[in-house]
Amino acid sequence: MRASGTPLTRGAAALAACCVLLAVTACGGHSGPPAAPEAGQARVVARTPADGGIGPEDSGATRGVAVGADGTVYVDTGERLVRLGEDGVYTDVSGRQSGRPARQDRGMSGLVLRGDGSMLAGEDGQVVAIDPDDGQVTELAGTAGTFRSLTDPVPRSAAAAGFRFTREVTPLAVEKDGTVVIADGTAVWALSGGRLTQRYRQAAVKPAADYMSPFVGQMSAAGPDGTAFLVPGNDTASLADIVVVPGDGRAPHKLAVPARPAGTDVPTADLAATYLASDGAGGVYANTFRRKGRGLYVVHVHDGRIDVAASSTATATSDTCDVHKLVAARGFPCYFPEGIAYRAGHVYLAGQRSYVLDIGVAAG
């Protein structure tokens, strides 16, 4: 994991994770939410209630954000999966059944929605499916409470049941045929028909006294074609250091990026790679910050170019955002939440802030 203290704070910082249905009433006593943003616009769509709701009492970094077909935003806080219903009530949809770990011990990582409405997450060394209505937990792969060392050998293929993942196993995506793409410490797997097939392997690194994963699963992403985008696990990584693992079996490679995002004088090498979201068409959205200057940027990397979808002019970290109307996405006045998800022409930012941000982008 990255060290704490970066502009997008991680680690044990108190998490103001929240989630929201886009039809929910706006905050601050205003008559209603602004209209859905068009490309180049942004809106704040909700805030965590004053009593904290579910999200803020959890701790740790944002572990995943996902958006349903109906516009509901879900957040994995590391201890819970949460959503906000049409009635404005926060709901814990984690499926904490008898025999599962206590929430402080779950070690949840990643959040992916399947077509049947179930949620996939990593938990206690397993990949599980959770029914958001009745909380039923179905174990798909892995062995609960038993973890593989980062330096242990791994097979090319193995039965999913009983397999030993590393502690923070993370589902990244579901392909069109139902195959689940999984990040696991030093490997990327395809889960289908009860078997795991290795798609990528990278040796663990040892920068200090102990080994660490070469990429951060909870910040990485994959698309419906199975292409995975892996965020390196070191603080010096830029967008150009993101590893792309094609879903069609082609050789892994680094993300192709130009020297600067279109229309800016910001060097691409100065944009630190953070949370990613696939655009579903071979490209990727990234929530980034400048290492050698001030500025937060949501960028779209595709077809060898970088477009800036949003930027923040905030000069200090704040958990609040007093915006009640549509505003320009570039030059947004508040600090960005850190988690990111994309769906149907909208980028959603959630986690580590008391609000969710909806950014309109060009579809396709």
HUJONOR-V728672 format. One record per backbone hydrogen bond with DSSP energy under -1.0 kcal/mol. NH is the residue of the N-H (numbers start at 1). CO is the residue of the C=O. If there is no record, write none. Layout:
NH_CO + NH_CO
This chain:
15_58 + 24_21 + 40_360 + 41_38 + 42_327 + 43_358 + 45_356 + 48_354 + 52_49 + 56_52 + 58_55 + 60_13 + 63_76 + 66_74 + 68_72 + 71_68 + 73_20 + 74_66 + 75_82 + 76_64 + 77_80 + 82_75 + 83_91 + 85_89 + 88_85 + 91_83 + 93_81 + 97_95 + 100_97 + 105_102 + 106_103 + 108_78 + 109_122 + 110_63 + 112_120 + 114_118 + 117_114 + 119_130 + 120_112 + 121_128 + 122_109 + 123_126 + 124_106 + 126_123 + 127_141 + 128_121 + 129_138 + 130_119 + 131_136 + 135_131 + 138_129 + 140_127 + 141_127 + 142_160 + 145_124 + 146_143 + 148_165 + 152_149 + 158_196 + 160_194 + 163_160 + 170_183 + 172_181 + 173_181 + 175_179 + 176_224 + 178_175 + 180_191 + 181_173 + 182_189 + 183_170 + 184_187 + 186_184 + 187_184 + 188_200 + 189_182 + 190_197 + 191_180 + 192_195 + 195_192 + 196_158 + 197_190 + 198_156 + 199_188 + 200_188 + 202_186 + 205_212 + 212_205 + 216_231 + 221_229 + 223_227 + 226_223 + 228_245 + 229_221 + 230_243 + 233_214 + 237_234 + 239_271 + 241_238 + 242_239 + 243_230 + 244_253 + 245_228 + 253_244 + 255_242 + 262_306 + 264_261 + 268_259 + 270_267 + 271_268 + 272_289 + 273_237 + 276_219 + 277_285 + 279_283 + 284_301 + 285_277 + 286_299 + 287_275 + 288_297 + 290_295 + 291_270 + 297_288 + 298_310 + 299_286 + 300_307 + 301_284 + 302_305 + 305_302 + 307_300 + 309_298 + 310_298 + 311_329 + 312_296 + 313_332 + 323_321 + 327_42 + 329_40 + 332_311 + 338_351 + 339_350 + 341_348 + 343_346 + 347_359 + 348_341 + 349_357 + 350_339 + 354_319 + 356_46 + 357_349 + 358_43 + 359_347 + 360_41 + 361_345
